[in-house]
Amino acid sequence: MSVCVKSSCLSELLALLGLFGLLGCRVGVVEIVEGEAVEVRGEMATERASEGQASAEAEREEWPFKRIFGKWDISEVQIRDIGMAKHISLAPVSALHTGGRHAKQQFAKSKVCIVERLINKMMRTEHNTGKKLKAYNIVKRAFDIIYERTGENPVQLLVDAIQNAGPREDTVRLRFGGIIVPKAVDVSSQRRIDQALLFIAQGAQRCAFKSKKSIAECLAEEIIAAARGAKCYAISKREEKERIAKAAR
């Protein structure tokens, strides 16, 4: 936009420039010709809006909800098992507390953040029943210990541990007349995740029972060992279930 104003008073020039500022324009070039002619070239607010949109996109890239416990980035976590990928939720959340909103809808727990599902599994014993904040702090401390020992993203190690600890085969009991016969069956991806989280939580609780180690330290060791495929409670339970299912084929 171009405006030409003839004025001998500097105050009128400043008022004109202030008017352009109120209209959302950015002052570009000011030229004074023979002390009277003033040409002001400004750009309308469209450019300012585009700049604001770019800054908003930059802020969204640093959105705080992308970090679990405000530390661990979930956008860089990779899931190798394509069967589990749609059941492991890594969506950004403001708080790891859904309040059981998924309980009445079938398979809705797949939409719950995987870290919160681990926290819920840690509340299964009589010591932690109903104590969400206590279980929350246990997992939070365990993640700090994992990072201190490995230097890797704890959420990535948790996902790897779930993929390694979930049994692929299980047994059911079939009745033929008066005889009960075990039969091997494949395990769905959602049940594999549930079983893996349960084994990891049980392994940590068994390790901490009558031990000098804290429950957070035991949980960190269980996740690291399961992620590496090393010998631990979760891996041994998976191998036991698969061994029994293999015998029942």
Backbone bond lengths (Angstrom), bond angles and torsions (degrees), N, CA, C in turn:
res aa  C-N    CA-C-N  psi(-1)  N-CA   C-N-CA  omega(-1)  CA-C   N-CA-C  phi
1 M - - - 1.467 - - 1.522 108.65 -
2 S 1.338 118.10 138.53 1.463 122.91 -176.64 1.518 108.92 -126.18
3 V 1.371 116.43 130.51 1.467 122.54 -179.89 1.520 107.73 -130.25
4 C 1.342 118.00 133.02 1.460 122.89 178.75 1.519 108.59 -115.06
5 V 1.337 117.64 123.78 1.462 122.25 -175.68 1.523 107.84 -131.29
6 K 1.346 117.12 131.36 1.450 122.29 174.61 1.513 108.37 -102.42
7 S 1.345 115.26 122.50 1.469 118.98 -176.77 1.507 108.10 -155.41
8 S 1.318 115.37 145.80 1.461 120.76 176.13 1.507 111.54 -106.45
9 C 1.300 116.09 2.35 1.474 120.73 -175.57 1.523 108.65 -112.46
10 L 1.316 117.03 126.54 1.462 121.93 179.63 1.528 112.04 -67.34
11 S 1.344 117.07 -29.49 1.469 119.96 -179.28 1.522 111.15 -65.10
12 E 1.348 116.05 -37.66 1.469 119.01 178.15 1.525 110.76 -66.64
13 L 1.333 116.66 -35.07 1.464 120.03 177.25 1.521 111.02 -63.89
14 L 1.348 115.78 -44.89 1.473 119.70 179.23 1.518 111.11 -64.55
15 A 1.328 117.47 -38.00 1.466 120.95 177.61 1.518 110.84 -62.99
16 L 1.354 115.38 -39.99 1.462 119.29 178.58 1.523 111.25 -64.49
17 L 1.322 116.68 -42.76 1.463 120.27 178.00 1.523 110.95 -63.93
18 G 1.341 116.27 -39.03 1.468 119.28 176.28 1.514 112.16 -63.73
19 L 1.350 116.44 -35.81 1.462 120.09 177.14 1.517 111.00 -62.85
20 F 1.330 117.11 -41.23 1.457 120.17 177.07 1.512 111.19 -63.02
21 G 1.334 117.35 -35.67 1.463 119.72 177.71 1.507 111.73 -66.42
22 L 1.346 117.52 -39.34 1.462 120.40 178.81 1.510 111.63 -68.10
23 L 1.323 118.79 -30.51 1.454 121.91 -179.43 1.522 112.40 -79.47
24 G 1.318 117.63 -0.03 1.461 120.13 178.68 1.508 113.35 83.32
25 C 1.348 118.78 20.09 1.456 121.38 -179.43 1.524 109.10 -97.16
26 R 1.320 115.95 156.22 1.439 121.71 176.20 1.528 108.48 -108.83
27 V 1.316 117.15 124.83 1.459 121.35 -176.12 1.509 108.85 -72.46
28 G 1.327 115.60 129.47 1.450 119.14 -176.98 1.524 111.64 -102.77
29 V 1.348 118.77 -76.53 1.452 122.89 -173.39 1.523 108.60 -122.90
30 V 1.317 117.08 133.60 1.466 122.34 176.21 1.516 107.37 -120.43
31 E 1.330 117.08 122.74 1.458 122.37 179.87 1.527 109.30 -125.82
32 I 1.316 116.40 133.20 1.467 122.10 178.19 1.535 107.52 -110.78
33 V 1.323 115.70 121.00 1.458 121.76 -177.96 1.526 108.38 -114.12
34 E 1.358 117.51 118.58 1.473 125.26 178.35 1.518 111.34 56.77
35 G 1.353 117.67 26.76 1.457 120.60 175.36 1.499 114.55 75.85
36 E 1.363 118.83 -0.45 1.456 119.89 -175.85 1.529 112.52 -125.55
37 A 1.324 118.97 -43.20 1.461 121.91 -174.67 1.521 109.45 -84.11
38 V 1.333 117.24 127.81 1.462 123.62 179.79 1.509 107.65 -126.48
39 E 1.341 117.48 125.14 1.461 121.44 178.75 1.529 108.24 -116.49
40 V 1.288 115.65 124.56 1.463 121.60 -178.72 1.515 108.27 -116.96
41 R 1.302 116.41 121.80 1.451 121.65 177.64 1.532 108.44 -111.30
42 G 1.282 116.85 114.94 1.478 121.48 -179.54 1.510 111.04 -121.33
43 E 1.285 115.15 164.06 1.462 123.26 177.50 1.520 108.40 -113.84
44 M 1.302 115.47 136.43 1.462 120.70 -175.23 1.522 110.88 -69.95
45 A 1.330 114.86 176.17 1.469 121.02 -171.84 1.522 113.65 -72.87
46 T 1.342 117.71 -1.63 1.465 118.86 -179.91 1.522 111.32 -65.58
47 E 1.345 115.83 -40.12 1.458 118.96 178.04 1.517 110.44 -65.89
48 R 1.335 115.49 -38.77 1.464 118.58 178.59 1.524 110.61 -64.09
49 A 1.331 116.39 -36.93 1.463 119.52 178.20 1.519 111.05 -66.08
50 S 1.339 116.70 -39.91 1.466 119.66 178.52 1.517 111.14 -65.49
51 E 1.330 116.86 -37.76 1.457 120.08 176.18 1.528 110.83 -64.84
52 G 1.329 116.22 -40.31 1.466 119.19 177.84 1.515 112.12 -64.17
53 Q 1.338 116.47 -36.96 1.465 119.79 178.41 1.516 110.80 -66.57
54 A 1.332 116.72 -39.94 1.467 119.95 178.49 1.520 111.17 -64.23
55 S 1.346 116.72 -41.06 1.467 119.45 178.52 1.517 111.47 -67.41
56 A 1.346 117.31 -34.30 1.462 120.25 177.82 1.526 110.94 -66.18
57 E 1.352 116.37 -38.90 1.459 119.19 177.43 1.519 110.92 -65.85
58 A 1.332 116.67 -36.51 1.465 119.71 177.78 1.523 110.83 -66.08
59 E 1.337 116.16 -37.41 1.465 119.25 177.48 1.517 111.30 -67.26
60 R 1.340 117.50 -37.12 1.461 119.96 179.37 1.523 111.59 -65.68
61 E 1.342 116.37 -29.38 1.456 118.63 177.00 1.527 110.92 -65.35
62 E 1.322 116.96 -28.57 1.463 121.57 177.93 1.525 110.73 -102.56
63 W 1.327 117.46 30.25 1.461 121.66 -178.03 1.524 110.28 -61.44
64 P 1.322 119.84 126.97 1.475 120.57 -174.41 1.511 113.52 -65.18
65 F 1.351 119.66 -21.23 1.457 120.63 -177.81 1.522 111.96 -71.26
66 K 1.334 117.95 -12.02 1.456 120.30 -179.96 1.521 112.09 -76.86
67 R 1.312 117.85 -3.70 1.456 121.51 -177.47 1.528 110.15 -115.88
68 I 1.329 116.03 125.61 1.453 121.42 176.29 1.522 108.84 -75.68
69 F 1.316 116.87 131.66 1.467 123.46 -176.46 1.531 111.45 58.17
70 G 1.350 116.50 21.11 1.452 120.25 -179.97 1.514 114.33 72.42
71 K 1.363 118.46 9.71 1.466 121.29 -175.05 1.524 112.90 -127.19
72 W 1.331 116.74 -45.60 1.461 120.46 -166.32 1.527 110.45 -100.68
73 D 1.328 114.90 119.81 1.466 121.69 -176.59 1.524 109.58 -76.20
74 I 1.341 116.66 127.01 1.467 120.94 -179.78 1.522 112.42 -96.44
75 S 1.327 117.01 -7.34 1.466 119.05 -179.67 1.523 112.18 -73.72
76 E 1.323 117.54 -19.30 1.465 120.83 -178.35 1.525 112.72 -98.44
77 V 1.334 118.19 3.07 1.463 121.90 -178.67 1.525 109.36 -77.70
78 Q 1.308 116.93 135.01 1.462 122.71 -179.13 1.525 109.75 -116.20
79 I 1.340 115.61 140.24 1.464 122.50 179.13 1.523 107.43 -112.61
80 R 1.327 117.39 115.78 1.465 121.32 -176.50 1.526 112.10 -79.93
81 D 1.326 117.39 -33.85 1.460 121.86 -177.53 1.527 109.10 -81.60
82 I 1.343 117.10 110.82 1.466 119.73 -176.75 1.521 111.25 -70.21
83 G 1.333 118.07 -22.95 1.461 119.93 177.60 1.514 112.33 -71.34
84 M 1.321 116.56 -33.65 1.464 121.25 179.78 1.520 113.02 -86.41
85 A 1.325 116.53 -15.31 1.468 119.66 -170.62 1.525 112.41 -58.19
86 K 1.338 117.91 -40.79 1.465 119.87 -176.88 1.528 112.80 -79.03
87 H 1.331 117.94 -8.14 1.465 121.33 179.80 1.527 112.62 -107.58
88 I 1.318 117.55 -6.19 1.469 121.46 176.03 1.522 107.26 -102.59
89 S 1.300 116.57 107.89 1.465 121.37 -176.36 1.526 109.89 -87.86
90 L 1.322 115.22 124.70 1.461 122.09 175.06 1.524 110.14 -122.99
91 A 1.322 116.55 27.69 1.462 120.97 179.44 1.532 110.10 -70.69
92 P 1.342 118.28 142.63 1.467 120.48 178.68 1.523 111.42 -62.12
93 V 1.313 116.35 134.43 1.466 122.22 178.82 1.519 109.11 -131.72
94 S 1.330 115.82 149.73 1.459 120.11 179.62 1.512 111.85 -78.60
95 A 1.341 117.58 -30.91 1.461 121.94 179.73 1.525 108.95 -150.52
96 L 1.328 116.43 143.76 1.460 121.69 -179.67 1.526 109.75 -85.13
97 H 1.317 115.29 59.85 1.464 120.34 -178.65 1.530 108.61 -155.52
98 T 1.339 116.42 97.56 1.458 120.76 -179.80 1.516 112.48 -87.85
99 G 1.328 117.73 -13.36 1.462 120.48 178.17 1.513 113.97 70.81
100 G 1.336 117.69 22.72 1.456 120.68 178.27 1.513 114.91 73.22
101 R 1.329 117.65 22.76 1.468 120.48 -179.34 1.522 112.49 -67.02
102 H 1.328 117.20 -19.06 1.454 120.81 -178.18 1.524 112.48 -92.02
103 A 1.313 119.11 -3.63 1.465 121.90 -168.48 1.532 112.23 -67.74
104 K 1.318 118.45 -33.09 1.459 121.18 -173.79 1.530 113.19 -90.02
105 Q 1.302 117.56 -3.57 1.458 121.09 -178.57 1.526 109.07 -113.74
106 Q 1.307 116.52 127.84 1.450 120.90 -176.83 1.530 111.92 -65.03
107 F 1.324 115.39 134.31 1.471 123.89 178.75 1.519 113.21 64.96
108 A 1.329 118.49 11.18 1.470 119.68 -179.81 1.520 111.99 -73.70
109 K 1.332 117.82 -14.90 1.462 119.16 179.65 1.523 112.17 -67.25
110 S 1.332 117.05 -14.93 1.466 119.40 175.38 1.521 111.77 -66.61
111 K 1.343 117.15 -18.70 1.456 121.24 178.80 1.527 112.66 -89.03
112 V 1.335 116.87 -6.56 1.461 121.06 179.99 1.525 108.80 -83.51
113 C 1.320 116.60 140.08 1.467 121.13 -179.84 1.524 109.90 -56.05
114 I 1.313 116.63 137.98 1.457 121.54 -174.87 1.530 111.53 -63.72
115 V 1.321 117.97 -29.76 1.470 120.70 178.33 1.528 110.04 -70.02
116 E 1.325 116.80 -38.66 1.465 119.04 176.86 1.524 111.41 -66.16
117 R 1.314 117.71 -34.98 1.462 120.28 177.30 1.526 110.60 -64.69
118 L 1.323 117.49 -36.16 1.469 120.05 174.31 1.527 110.87 -65.38
119 I 1.324 116.52 -40.35 1.468 120.13 177.69 1.527 110.30 -61.15
120 N 1.334 116.36 -41.98 1.466 119.58 179.23 1.526 111.73 -64.43
121 K 1.336 116.89 -36.44 1.469 119.75 177.64 1.529 111.61 -66.72
122 M 1.314 116.85 -29.66 1.467 119.85 179.17 1.526 112.44 -73.13
123 M 1.325 118.18 -7.98 1.468 121.67 178.70 1.527 112.43 -95.71
124 R 1.321 119.13 13.89 1.455 121.34 -172.72 1.527 113.08 -80.60
125 T 1.321 118.88 -22.48 1.462 120.61 -177.62 1.522 110.62 -84.51
126 E 1.336 115.14 167.34 1.472 119.42 -179.05 1.517 111.84 -67.62
127 H 1.324 118.23 -22.15 1.467 120.49 -179.25 1.521 112.03 -77.24
128 N 1.315 117.71 -28.92 1.465 121.23 -174.91 1.523 113.43 -113.54
129 T 1.323 118.44 4.11 1.459 120.27 -175.21 1.527 111.20 -60.44
130 G 1.347 116.27 122.13 1.457 120.99 178.16 1.507 114.50 78.90
131 K 1.329 118.35 -1.78 1.463 121.39 -176.72 1.537 108.76 -100.76
132 K 1.306 114.98 77.23 1.472 120.44 -175.92 1.524 111.13 -64.96
133 L 1.300 118.00 -40.28 1.464 120.41 -178.13 1.525 110.74 -66.56
134 K 1.326 116.53 -36.70 1.469 119.78 178.10 1.525 110.27 -65.23
135 A 1.335 116.81 -46.46 1.461 120.54 178.04 1.528 110.76 -64.62
136 Y 1.313 117.23 -36.43 1.473 122.21 177.23 1.529 110.53 -59.27
137 N 1.321 117.07 -46.56 1.466 120.99 -179.20 1.524 111.75 -68.81
138 I 1.336 117.27 -32.31 1.468 120.27 177.12 1.529 110.20 -62.58
139 V 1.315 116.49 -48.99 1.470 120.46 -179.20 1.531 110.26 -66.57
140 K 1.313 117.42 -38.04 1.463 120.82 179.63 1.530 111.02 -62.62
141 R 1.340 117.03 -44.56 1.467 120.23 177.92 1.531 110.95 -67.62
142 A 1.325 116.09 -36.46 1.467 119.46 178.99 1.524 111.18 -63.10
143 F 1.319 117.31 -39.04 1.464 120.63 178.33 1.525 110.97 -65.24
144 D 1.324 117.03 -38.61 1.470 119.84 176.85 1.527 110.97 -63.27
145 I 1.323 116.72 -40.68 1.473 120.91 179.32 1.530 110.00 -65.65
146 I 1.326 117.08 -40.96 1.471 120.79 178.86 1.524 110.52 -60.13
147 Y 1.317 116.78 -43.43 1.468 119.65 -179.45 1.524 111.20 -67.43
148 E 1.333 117.75 -37.43 1.461 120.66 179.29 1.526 111.53 -65.07
149 R 1.329 117.03 -34.06 1.467 120.24 -175.72 1.525 113.30 -88.38
150 T 1.313 117.01 -30.86 1.466 119.45 -174.75 1.530 113.37 -113.70
151 G 1.334 117.62 -27.08 1.456 120.31 -175.79 1.515 113.59 74.79
152 E 1.342 117.87 12.14 1.458 122.44 -179.39 1.518 110.56 -108.93
153 N 1.326 114.88 168.58 1.463 120.79 179.07 1.532 108.79 -69.16
154 P 1.333 119.85 119.85 1.472 121.09 -178.13 1.524 113.09 -62.04
155 V 1.345 118.11 -31.22 1.468 119.87 179.49 1.531 110.23 -66.68
156 Q 1.330 116.94 -37.78 1.463 120.49 176.79 1.527 110.70 -64.05
157 L 1.329 117.39 -41.71 1.462 120.45 178.53 1.531 110.95 -66.48
158 L 1.319 117.46 -36.36 1.469 120.42 177.18 1.528 110.42 -63.25
159 V 1.324 117.16 -44.30 1.469 120.54 178.85 1.521 110.66 -63.30
160 D 1.333 117.42 -41.51 1.468 120.46 177.78 1.521 111.05 -64.45
161 A 1.344 116.88 -38.79 1.458 120.35 179.26 1.523 111.33 -65.05
162 I 1.322 117.16 -38.65 1.469 120.64 178.61 1.523 110.57 -65.68
163 Q 1.329 116.94 -41.04 1.463 120.22 179.52 1.523 111.71 -65.40
164 N 1.337 117.75 -33.89 1.461 120.97 -178.71 1.526 112.62 -83.31
165 A 1.331 118.26 -29.62 1.460 121.28 -173.97 1.523 113.53 -92.23
166 G 1.328 118.67 -10.29 1.460 120.65 -178.85 1.519 111.63 -78.92
167 P 1.338 119.41 121.19 1.474 121.06 179.34 1.522 111.74 -68.60
168 R 1.314 116.35 139.93 1.463 121.61 179.96 1.525 112.26 -93.05
169 E 1.333 116.78 -13.00 1.455 120.51 -176.79 1.516 109.03 -142.52
170 D 1.322 116.98 142.55 1.463 122.14 -179.38 1.520 108.81 -144.44
171 T 1.322 117.59 178.55 1.466 121.94 -178.64 1.521 110.59 -120.63
172 V 1.317 115.75 148.58 1.466 123.05 171.44 1.527 108.15 -124.21
173 R 1.320 116.23 162.97 1.461 120.84 -178.57 1.525 109.09 -106.01
174 L 1.315 115.74 121.00 1.460 121.96 178.34 1.525 109.08 -110.17
175 R 1.326 115.82 139.93 1.460 121.04 179.68 1.528 109.85 -105.61
176 F 1.293 115.82 122.53 1.464 122.87 174.73 1.537 107.32 -116.65
177 G 1.336 115.04 99.81 1.463 118.50 -174.77 1.511 109.94 68.51
178 G 1.309 116.51 -117.53 1.471 120.01 176.79 1.505 112.39 -104.43
179 I 1.323 118.18 13.04 1.461 121.85 -176.81 1.533 109.19 -110.78
180 I 1.320 115.79 134.80 1.466 121.85 176.08 1.521 108.06 -103.15
181 V 1.316 115.96 121.83 1.464 122.05 -176.09 1.525 109.24 -118.78
182 P 1.347 118.43 127.39 1.477 119.69 174.53 1.520 110.56 -74.23
183 K 1.320 115.28 142.82 1.458 121.21 -178.52 1.523 109.43 -134.40
184 A 1.334 116.31 132.73 1.457 120.97 179.81 1.526 110.63 -76.89
185 V 1.323 116.84 137.36 1.461 122.77 178.66 1.526 109.14 -137.59
186 D 1.329 115.56 156.01 1.466 120.85 173.95 1.529 109.39 -76.20
187 V 1.312 115.37 150.51 1.467 121.82 -179.21 1.522 109.02 -102.98
188 S 1.317 116.31 133.58 1.464 120.32 177.89 1.533 110.51 -68.23
189 S 1.320 114.95 159.27 1.470 119.96 -177.90 1.522 111.95 -63.19
190 Q 1.316 116.53 -38.08 1.462 119.06 -178.95 1.527 111.60 -66.88
191 R 1.332 117.16 -40.30 1.458 119.46 177.31 1.524 111.20 -69.16
192 R 1.304 117.50 -33.72 1.468 119.53 176.45 1.527 110.93 -59.26
193 I 1.336 116.16 -41.57 1.465 119.74 178.73 1.521 110.56 -66.22
194 D 1.332 117.20 -43.45 1.469 120.74 178.87 1.525 111.18 -60.73
195 Q 1.330 116.26 -45.33 1.457 120.43 -179.38 1.530 111.06 -65.63
196 A 1.317 117.16 -41.07 1.462 120.08 -179.90 1.529 111.49 -63.41
197 L 1.339 117.24 -45.46 1.466 120.43 177.81 1.522 111.18 -62.15
198 L 1.343 116.83 -39.36 1.463 120.42 178.94 1.528 110.94 -64.79
199 F 1.325 117.30 -44.02 1.468 120.25 -179.54 1.525 111.39 -64.65
200 I 1.331 117.21 -39.86 1.468 120.73 179.17 1.529 110.40 -64.14
201 A 1.344 117.04 -44.28 1.464 120.66 179.90 1.531 110.85 -66.26
202 Q 1.325 117.48 -43.23 1.459 120.46 179.42 1.526 111.43 -65.00
203 G 1.323 116.67 -39.20 1.461 119.47 178.06 1.520 112.23 -62.33
204 A 1.333 117.00 -41.02 1.463 120.43 178.16 1.518 111.26 -66.00
205 Q 1.329 117.19 -40.49 1.468 120.29 -179.51 1.528 112.00 -68.45
206 R 1.322 117.00 -38.75 1.462 119.93 177.21 1.520 111.39 -67.36
207 C 1.320 116.33 -37.07 1.467 119.80 179.35 1.523 111.93 -67.08
208 A 1.338 117.01 -36.34 1.466 120.69 -176.50 1.525 113.23 -83.76
209 F 1.345 117.51 -13.32 1.464 120.30 -176.96 1.533 110.16 -70.35
210 K 1.331 116.61 123.54 1.466 123.97 -179.23 1.527 111.10 54.00
211 S 1.323 115.17 43.71 1.457 121.07 -178.59 1.522 109.74 -132.48
212 K 1.322 115.11 158.00 1.458 119.86 177.72 1.535 111.56 -78.60
213 K 1.308 116.10 -16.43 1.462 119.59 179.63 1.520 110.58 -75.50
214 S 1.316 114.73 145.93 1.462 119.43 176.05 1.529 109.56 -79.05
215 I 1.334 115.79 160.25 1.458 120.54 179.78 1.523 110.63 -64.05
216 A 1.336 117.62 -32.32 1.467 120.33 178.99 1.524 110.83 -67.48
217 E 1.323 117.32 -40.83 1.461 120.99 178.80 1.528 110.89 -66.76
218 C 1.326 116.63 -40.37 1.463 120.02 178.12 1.526 111.36 -65.53
219 L 1.323 116.98 -39.44 1.461 120.38 177.98 1.532 110.88 -64.83
220 A 1.327 116.70 -40.93 1.461 120.10 178.30 1.527 110.71 -62.56
221 E 1.329 117.91 -43.24 1.465 121.12 179.77 1.528 110.82 -65.45
222 E 1.332 117.14 -38.25 1.461 120.45 -179.91 1.528 110.88 -66.01
223 I 1.321 117.75 -42.53 1.465 121.12 179.90 1.526 110.84 -66.19
224 I 1.337 116.94 -43.01 1.468 120.14 -179.55 1.524 110.42 -63.44
225 A 1.344 116.85 -45.84 1.464 120.18 -178.40 1.536 111.25 -65.27
226 A 1.323 117.09 -41.47 1.464 119.94 179.18 1.526 111.43 -67.24
227 A 1.318 117.48 -37.08 1.462 120.63 178.24 1.521 111.55 -66.67
228 R 1.329 117.35 -34.08 1.458 121.48 179.15 1.529 112.43 -83.88
229 G 1.339 117.16 -10.25 1.453 120.22 -176.12 1.512 113.12 77.59
230 A 1.341 117.65 17.27 1.455 122.03 -179.02 1.532 110.16 -81.27
231 K 1.323 115.21 174.19 1.455 120.55 -177.84 1.528 110.09 -71.37
232 C 1.326 116.29 122.94 1.457 122.39 176.96 1.524 107.94 -159.69
233 Y 1.328 116.63 177.89 1.459 120.55 -176.32 1.522 111.38 -64.07
234 A 1.324 117.56 -43.99 1.467 121.01 -176.70 1.526 111.50 -64.05
235 I 1.331 116.76 -43.40 1.465 120.09 179.81 1.527 110.69 -68.40
236 S 1.327 117.84 -39.15 1.473 120.56 179.42 1.529 111.35 -65.73
237 K 1.319 118.41 -37.28 1.466 121.01 177.65 1.527 110.76 -67.99
238 R 1.313 117.74 -38.65 1.462 120.00 176.73 1.526 110.75 -63.56
239 E 1.328 117.14 -45.13 1.466 120.77 179.48 1.527 111.41 -64.28
240 E 1.335 116.88 -36.19 1.463 120.23 178.58 1.526 111.46 -64.00
241 K 1.327 116.75 -46.18 1.464 120.26 179.52 1.530 111.42 -63.68
242 E 1.311 116.70 -42.30 1.465 119.81 -179.74 1.531 111.44 -69.36
243 R 1.332 116.87 -32.58 1.468 119.47 178.37 1.529 110.70 -68.63
244 I 1.332 117.59 -41.37 1.458 121.01 178.01 1.537 110.89 -66.00
245 A 1.344 115.78 -39.70 1.464 119.44 179.44 1.524 110.81 -67.47
246 K 1.305 117.60 -35.41 1.466 119.79 178.87 1.537 111.37 -64.82
247 A 1.333 115.17 -36.75 1.474 118.81 178.90 1.525 111.76 -71.81
248 A 1.357 117.82 -20.25 1.458 120.96 -176.92 1.526 112.58 -99.38
249 R 1.318 118.58 12.99 1.463 120.47 -179.18 1.520 110.73 -69.81
